[in-house]
Amino acid sequence: MITILNPADGSIVGEAPDMNGDEVKAAIDRTCGAFPAWSRRLAKERGDLLRRWFELVRDDKRLFAEIVVKENGKCVAEALGEIDYGLGFAEWYAEEAKRVYGDTIPTHAANAAVIVTKEPVGPTAAITQWNFPFMMIMRKVSMALAAGCTMIIKPSELTPLTAYKLLEYARKAGIPEGVLEMATGTPKEIGELFTSDDRIRKITFTGSTAVGKLLAESCGRELKKMTLELGGNAPFIVFDDAHFEDAVAGVVAAKLRNSGQVCISPNRIFVHDAIYDRFVSAVAERVAKIRVDQGLQDEFVVGPLINEPSLEKVVRLVEEAKERGAQVVLGGKVHAKGGLFYEPTILTGLDDGMKVAQTEIFGPVFPIYRFHTEEEVVKRANNTEYGLVAYAYTRDVGRAFRLSRDIEAGMVILNSGSVGTASVPFGGVKHSGYGREGSYYGIEEYVHVKYVLMSGPDR
């Protein structure tokens, strides 16, 4: 069995099966065996089951939030927000299942009709991260099942309890065995079983760019479809004409979500020189009022990092920046509580060559850089291999449109620190991956386009 620990205090919160290869293969067999019947069910029937799953989970969302808190470390307020976010996908795709439309095309031949249909790609597999153990599974499963695909999931071995509780509720809702399956155990072994089985026709992965590249290489040998949501290095740009208080509130909320352990977390905060000092002071004042504590409480707190390697990474990045001349305005060290808690930290005096500027931090660290011109900051924002999301605050409409065009990211968020909802296409470019999750674009990732020529005899 896999022992699951609470990152806030190291206590044991549960166990999950440590499945061997034969057990994983049996789960894959069930996923593939269930596909023909599931894919032929009416779209409305699939949608009705997703809706029932949504309703059952919604009625017990506090239970799910507490599981998330115990295995992930985020506070209850954040966990409840994640539950609502994830439920939105089940609700959305329960309806979207009925809207996978085809086309008719003007015929190129007499006595013939050209029809385009969309069919589910086949059995699918998902590999998810630990930072959103509820939302990621709801998003991926809802898209796949709505499209008529079956899915087997490998949740993170750090946070599998939420996944298994979701599977339990899926069964209660009437989603059959095989349509949704779970595999927990050695990540490398399970990943290889997913990628090498030619019956699995698509893999969706959320995680590091390094692992995503390995999976893409393996999937390429079988020509599997893929959706990859990988690393990020999000710029957060504040111009001197921005609504000041909104920008301060936006960056604090976006940065401290899940203690900074979010792929869309602001990683490089660029502030115009004219308001730089004032902005740093305002952010420091706001962050200093936020408590660091374990998550089993309703108020917002900054919780622990997920494990020791994550803490060590944040410590290394901050120490390297300090050695190279960065100034610590706030925090800058492991919290007095010890364990996996790290102080919310604000760094200034940075340059773009520091490791903290080119590495996804995944911690509660605000690196704040000065800039002078729009042209300069766009160039610096794009100076990264990643391209998941970018944020910018400005009241200049022309500039806002230029930024939306010129910044290299799959998502550009203007005058807000909030990104996701079920109705929008989530995903990146460059080394942040490809494919989209959410909206009608998301369900398109789970279907093939089929062209049919219906021809009759000449008369």
C-alpha positions in Angstrom: 0.0 0.0 0.0 1.0 3.6 -0.5 0.9 5.7 2.7 -0.4 9.2 2.3 1.0 11.9 4.6 -0.5 15.3 5.5 2.2 17.8 4.5 1.2 20.1 7.3 2.3 17.8 10.1 3.5 14.5 8.6 0.6 12.5 10.0 -0.8 9.5 8.1 -4.1 10.4 6.5 -4.8 7.2 4.5 -3.5 4.5 2.1 -4.0 3.7 -1.5 -3.3 0.5 -3.5 0.3 0.0 -4.7 -0.8 -1.8 -7.8 1.6 -4.2 -9.6 1.9 -4.5 -13.4 -0.8 -7.2 -13.7 -3.3 -5.2 -11.7 -2.7 -2.1 -13.9 -3.0 -4.2 -17.0 -6.3 -5.6 -15.7 -7.6 -2.1 -15.2 -6.5 -1.1 -18.7 -8.3 -4.2 -20.0 -11.5 -3.1 -18.3 -11.1 0.5 -19.7 -10.7 -0.9 -23.2 -13.4 -3.5 -22.9 -16.0 -0.9 -21.8 -15.3 1.4 -24.7 -17.6 -0.1 -27.4 -20.7 0.0 -25.3 -20.0 3.4 -23.8 -19.2 5.0 -27.1 -22.5 3.8 -28.5 -24.6 5.2 -25.7 -26.7 8.2 -26.6 -25.0 11.5 -25.8 -27.9 12.4 -23.5 -27.4 9.2 -21.5 -23.7 10.0 -21.0 -24.6 13.5 -20.1 -27.3 12.4 -17.6 -24.7 10.2 -15.8 -22.2 13.0 -15.6 -25.0 15.2 -14.2 -25.8 12.6 -11.6 -22.1 12.4 -10.6 -22.0 16.2 -10.4 -25.0 16.3 -8.1 -23.8 13.6 -5.7 -20.3 15.2 -5.3 -21.8 18.7 -5.0 -24.0 17.5 -2.1 -20.9 16.2 -0.2 -18.4 18.9 -1.3 -17.3 19.7 2.3 -16.2 16.0 2.6 -14.2 16.3 -0.6 -12.7 19.6 0.5 -11.4 18.1 3.8 -9.8 15.2 2.0 -8.0 17.7 -0.3 -6.8 19.7 2.7 -5.4 16.6 4.5 -3.5 15.2 1.6 -2.5 18.4 -0.2 -2.1 21.0 2.5 -4.2 23.9 1.1 -6.7 25.6 3.3 -10.4 24.7 3.4 -11.4 28.0 1.7 -9.1 27.1 -1.2 -10.2 23.5 -1.3 -13.9 24.5 -1.5 -13.0 26.8 -4.4 -11.2 23.9 -6.1 -14.3 21.7 -5.6 -16.6 24.3 -7.2 -14.1 24.8 -10.0 -13.9 21.1 -10.7 -17.7 20.6 -10.4 -18.1 23.2 -13.1 -16.5 20.8 -15.7 -18.9 17.9 -14.9 -21.9 20.3 -15.1 -20.6 21.9 -18.4 -19.7 18.6 -20.2 -23.0 17.0 -19.1 -24.6 19.4 -21.5 -21.7 19.6 -24.0 -22.0 15.8 -24.7 -25.1 16.7 -26.8 -23.2 19.3 -28.8 -20.5 17.4 -30.6 -21.7 18.5 -34.0 -20.6 17.4 -37.4 -21.1 19.1 -40.8 -22.4 18.6 -44.3 -20.3 20.0 -47.1 -21.4 20.9 -50.6 -20.9 17.9 -52.7 -18.2 17.6 -55.3 -20.0 14.8 -57.2 -23.5 14.4 -58.6 -25.9 12.1 -56.7 -23.7 12.2 -53.6 -23.7 13.9 -50.2 -20.6 14.7 -48.1 -21.1 14.2 -44.4 -18.5 14.9 -41.6 -19.0 13.2 -38.3 -17.1 13.2 -35.0 -16.4 10.0 -33.2 -14.7 9.3 -29.8 -11.0 8.5 -30.2 -11.1 5.4 -28.1 -10.0 4.4 -24.6 -7.9 7.1 -23.0 -5.5 7.5 -20.0 -4.9 10.5 -17.7 -1.9 11.3 -15.5 -2.5 14.1 -13.0 -0.6 16.2 -10.6 -1.0 16.7 -6.8 -1.6 20.4 -6.7 -5.3 20.2 -7.8 -6.2 16.6 -7.0 -10.0 17.2 -7.4 -10.2 19.7 -10.3 -7.8 18.0 -12.6 -9.6 14.7 -12.5 -13.0 16.2 -12.9 -11.8 18.2 -15.9 -10.2 15.3 -17.7 -12.8 12.7 -16.9 -15.8 15.0 -17.8 -14.4 15.8 -21.3 -13.5 12.2 -22.1 -16.7 10.6 -20.9 -18.9 13.3 -22.5 -17.2 12.6 -25.9 -17.8 8.8 -25.6 -14.3 7.8 -24.5 -13.5 5.6 -21.5 -10.6 6.7 -19.2 -8.1 5.2 -16.8 -6.5 7.7 -14.4 -3.2 7.6 -12.6 -3.5 10.3 -9.9 -0.4 11.6 -8.1 0.9 9.1 -5.5 1.0 12.1 -3.1 -2.8 12.8 -3.4 -4.7 9.7 -4.5 -7.4 9.8 -1.8 -9.5 12.4 -3.6 -9.3 10.4 -6.8 -10.5 7.3 -5.2 -13.4 9.1 -3.5 -14.4 10.5 -6.9 -14.3 7.0 -8.3 -16.6 5.8 -5.5 -19.1 8.6 -6.3 -18.9 7.8 -10.0 -20.0 4.3 -9.3 -22.8 5.6 -7.1 -23.9 7.8 -10.0 -24.1 4.7 -12.3 -21.0 5.3 -14.3 -20.1 1.6 -15.1 -16.9 -0.2 -14.2 -14.4 0.2 -17.0 -15.8 3.5 -18.2 -13.7 5.1 -15.4 -10.8 3.3 -13.8 -8.0 4.1 -11.4 -4.3 3.0 -11.2 -1.9 3.9 -8.4 1.6 2.6 -7.9 5.0 3.2 -9.4 4.6 6.2 -11.8 7.2 5.1 -14.3 5.8 1.6 -14.6 2.2 2.8 -15.0 3.2 5.5 -17.5 5.0 2.9 -19.6 2.0 0.6 -19.5 -0.2 3.5 -20.7 2.0 4.6 -23.5 2.9 1.1 -24.8 -0.6 -0.3 -25.0 -1.8 0.4 -28.5 -5.4 0.2 -27.4 -5.1 3.4 -25.4 -5.6 6.0 -28.1 -5.0 9.2 -26.2 -3.1 10.3 -23.1 -3.7 13.6 -21.2 -0.9 14.7 -18.8 -0.5 17.5 -16.4 2.9 17.9 -14.9 6.5 18.8 -15.5 7.8 19.6 -19.0 10.6 17.0 -18.6 8.1 14.2 -17.9 5.8 15.5 -20.6 8.6 15.2 -23.2 9.3 11.6 -22.2 5.6 10.7 -22.5 5.4 12.5 -25.9 8.3 10.5 -27.2 6.8 7.3 -26.0 3.3 8.2 -27.4 4.9 9.1 -30.7 5.8 5.5 -31.3 2.1 4.5 -31.2 0.9 7.8 -32.8 -1.4 8.5 -29.8 -3.2 11.7 -29.5 -2.0 13.8 -26.5 -2.9 16.8 -24.4 0.0 18.2 -22.4 -0.3 20.9 -19.8 3.3 21.4 -18.6 5.4 23.9 -16.8 5.0 27.7 -16.7 7.0 30.8 -16.1 4.2 33.3 -16.0 4.9 37.0 -16.3 2.7 39.4 -14.4 3.1 42.9 -15.8 1.9 46.1 -14.0 2.0 49.3 -16.0 2.0 52.7 -14.4 -1.6 53.4 -15.6 -2.9 50.2 -14.0 -5.7 50.3 -11.4 -3.1 50.1 -8.5 -5.2 48.4 -5.8 -6.6 45.8 -8.3 -3.1 44.9 -9.4 -1.9 44.5 -5.9 -4.8 42.3 -4.9 -4.5 40.3 -8.1 -0.9 39.4 -7.8 -1.2 38.5 -4.1 -4.2 36.2 -4.7 -2.7 34.6 -7.8 0.7 34.1 -6.2 -0.4 32.6 -2.9 -3.0 30.3 -4.3 -1.9 26.8 -3.0 1.2 28.4 -1.5 2.4 29.3 -5.0 2.3 25.7 -6.1 0.3 26.3 -9.3 1.4 26.2 -12.9 -0.3 29.5 -13.6 1.2 31.2 -10.6 3.0 34.6 -11.4 6.6 33.7 -11.6 8.1 37.0 -12.8 6.4 40.1 -11.6 7.3 43.1 -13.8 6.4 46.5 -12.4 6.8 49.9 -14.2 9.6 51.9 -12.7 7.3 54.9 -12.0 5.2 52.8 -9.4 7.8 50.2 -8.5 8.6 51.2 -4.9 5.0 52.0 -4.0 3.9 48.6 -5.5 6.5 46.6 -3.6 5.5 48.3 -0.3 1.8 47.7 -0.9 2.3 44.0 -1.7 4.5 43.6 1.3 1.9 45.2 3.6 -0.8 43.0 2.2 1.2 39.7 2.4 2.4 40.4 5.9 -1.2 40.2 7.2 -1.7 36.7 5.8 -1.1 33.9 8.3 0.9 30.8 7.6 -0.7 27.7 9.1 -2.2 24.2 8.5 -5.2 24.2 6.3 -8.1 22.8 8.4 -9.7 26.1 8.9 -12.1 28.3 6.9 -10.0 31.4 6.7 -7.4 31.8 3.9 -3.9 30.8 5.1 -0.7 30.0 3.3 -0.2 26.3 3.9 2.9 24.0 3.6 4.7 22.9 0.5 3.9 19.4 -0.6 7.1 17.6 0.3 10.8 18.1 1.3 12.2 18.3 -2.3 9.7 21.1 -3.1 10.9 23.0 0.0 14.5 22.4 -0.8 14.0 23.8 -4.3 12.4 27.0 -3.0 15.2 27.4 -0.5 17.9 27.0 -3.2 16.3 29.5 -5.5 16.0 32.2 -2.9 19.5 31.6 -1.5 21.0 31.8 -5.0 19.1 35.0 -5.7 20.4 36.5 -2.4 24.0 35.5 -3.2 23.7 37.3 -6.5 22.5 40.5 -4.9 18.7 40.2 -4.5 17.2 42.0 -1.5 14.7 40.3 0.8 11.8 42.7 1.5 9.8 40.1 3.4 10.3 36.5 4.4 13.2 34.7 2.8 13.5 31.6 4.9 11.8 28.5 6.2 9.0 29.5 8.5 9.4 29.3 12.3 6.8 26.6 12.3 9.4 24.4 10.6 8.3 21.3 8.7 7.3 22.2 5.1 6.2 25.7 5.8 8.1 28.5 4.0 7.6 32.2 4.7 5.8 34.3 2.0 8.8 36.0 0.4 9.3 39.2 -1.6 12.5 39.7 -3.5 13.8 42.9 -5.3 17.1 43.8 -6.9 16.8 40.9 -9.3 18.0 40.4 -12.9 16.7 38.1 -15.6 19.8 35.9 -15.5 19.1 34.5 -12.0 17.8 31.0 -11.7 14.6 32.3 -10.0 13.8 34.1 -13.2 14.1 31.0 -15.5 12.7 28.3 -13.1 9.2 27.6 -12.2 9.4 28.4 -8.5 6.3 26.5 -7.1 6.4 28.3 -3.8 5.2 31.5 -2.1 7.9 33.7 -3.5 7.3 37.1 -5.2 10.3 38.1 -7.4 9.6 41.7 -8.5 11.5 43.2 -11.4 11.6 46.8 -12.7 10.8 47.7 -16.3 10.7 51.0 -18.3 8.9 50.5 -21.6 6.3 48.3 -23.2 8.7 47.0 -25.8 11.2 46.1 -23.2 8.8 44.2 -21.0 7.2 42.2 -23.8 10.7 41.1 -24.9 11.5 40.0 -21.3 8.2 38.3 -20.8 8.8 36.2 -23.9 12.3 35.4 -22.9 11.5 31.9 -21.6 10.9 28.5 -23.0 7.5 28.4 -21.4 4.2 29.9 -22.7 1.3 28.9 -20.5 -0.2 32.2 -19.1 0.6 35.8 -18.9 -1.0 38.6 -16.8 -1.0 42.3 -17.5 -2.7 45.3 -15.8 -3.2 48.5 -17.9 -6.1 50.9 -18.6 -4.8 51.5 -22.1 -7.1 49.6 -24.4 -4.7 49.8 -27.3 -1.9 48.5 -25.2 -4.1 45.7 -23.9 -4.8 44.5 -27.5 -1.1 44.7 -28.4 -0.1 42.6 -25.3 -2.8 40.0 -26.2 -1.2 39.7 -29.6 2.5 40.0 -28.8 2.9 37.9 -25.6 3.8 34.3 -26.4 1.3 32.4 -24.2 -1.7 30.2 -24.6 -3.6 32.5 -22.2 -3.3 36.2 -21.7 -5.2 37.6 -18.7 -5.8 41.3 -18.6 -6.6 43.2 -15.4 -7.4 40.1 -13.5 -5.5 37.4 -11.5 -8.1 34.7 -12.2 -7.8 32.3 -15.1 -9.9 29.2 -15.1 -13.5 28.2 -15.5 -15.1 25.4 -17.4 -16.2 27.4 -20.4 -12.7 28.6 -21.5 -9.9 26.8 -23.3 -7.0 26.2 -20.8 -3.6 25.4 -22.2 -0.2 26.7 -23.4 2.3 27.0 -26.2 6.1 26.4 -26.5 7.4 24.1 -23.7 4.2 24.6 -21.7 2.5 21.9 -23.9 -0.3 21.6 -26.4 -4.0 20.9 -26.6 -6.7 22.5 -24.6 -8.9 21.6 -21.7 -12.2 23.2 -21.0 -14.9 24.8 -23.3 -16.0 23.1 -26.5 -12.3 23.2 -27.6 -11.6 20.7 -24.9 -14.0 18.0 -26.0 -12.6 18.3 -29.6 -9.4 16.8 -28.2 -11.3 13.5 -27.6 -12.9 13.0 -31.0 -11.8 12.0 -34.5 -13.2 13.7 -37.6 -14.6 11.2 -40.1 -15.5 12.1 -43.7 -18.4 10.1 -45.3 -19.3 10.2 -49.0 -22.8 9.0 -49.5 -23.1 8.3 -53.2 -26.0 6.8 -55.2 -26.3 5.4 -58.7 -26.8 7.9 -61.6 -30.3 8.1 -63.0 
